[in-house]
């Protein structure tokens, strides 16, 4: 979670239930490769901008492949998204850390 902070809008559910679900969803995404940007399991997703790869949030197809909707749906969250970051980061092959 070097580049992003897990967040969610207020869902009406107990935050004690939402936070662990967000962490499980993060770890589930990290465990599968991305069918959109073709990174391996364990790597951040990436988007090209002017020929350079940049780190981006988990793409929706990766979230679907990781079955994130079944993890987050019960706590009223409709997908992983991130708080605004503090910059743009060039993509490299570093591994995604496990959610704390």
N, C-alpha and C positions, 0 to 999 in steps of 0.2 A: 504494500500500500504506500509505496514511495511517492507516487504521483497524485493519488486521489484520497479523498476522505469519504467514507460511506455516510450517506445521509438519506433521509426520507422525509416527506412532508408528514404533518400530523395526520394519522390515520384513524384515530379514535380507538386504537388498540393499545394495550399496555406496552410502553417502551421496553420493558423487560422481556417481552416476547419478540418485538420487532428487531432489536439489535442482534440477538443470536441468529435470527432468520437471515438478516443481511450478511452476516459472517458466513453462514452455511452456503448462501447463494454465491458469494465471492469465491469460496473454496471450490464449489462445484464448477464454476466457470473456469477457474484456473486448471482444473483437472481434465478439460477437454480441449482439443484443437479448435481453431476458429475456421468455419467453412467460408467465411467472407474474405478474410485477409490472409488465410492460409498459414498462420503462425502455429507452432506446435503447442501441445498442452504444456502449461507452465510458463508461457511467455505472454507478455502484454499484447493486446491488439494494436494494430497500427493503421494509419491512413497516410497516403502519399499527398504531399503538397509540393508542387513544383519540382517533382523528381526526388524529393527527400522524404523518408519515412518518419512519422511522428507518432508518439504514444497516444492512444485514445482509449476511451472506456470500452468495456466489453461490448462487441457488436451484438445486435439483437439475434442474429442466427446462432451465435455462440451461446447466448443465454437460453435460447430454445433448445439447443442440443444438450445443454446442462440441466434441462428441466427446471429452470429457475422459477417459472410461473407457479409450479406446484409448491415451491418452498416459500415464496413471498405472498402468493394469493391469500392464504389463510390469515395473514396479518395486514391485509389491505394495501400491499405495495404491488405496483404493476410492472416492476422491472428495476434493474440496477441503474442508478445514475449517480453522478458525483457532484459534490459542491464545486463551485468554480475554483479552478486551480490557480496557482500563483505563477504560471508560465506555460510555455510550450516546450516539450522535451523531445529531442531526437530519439528515435527508437533504436535500441540495440537488443542483443539477445539475452539480456539479463532475465532472471527468473522472477516470477511473481511470488512475493512472500505470502505465507499463510495469514489469514485474517487473525488479528490478536484476540 
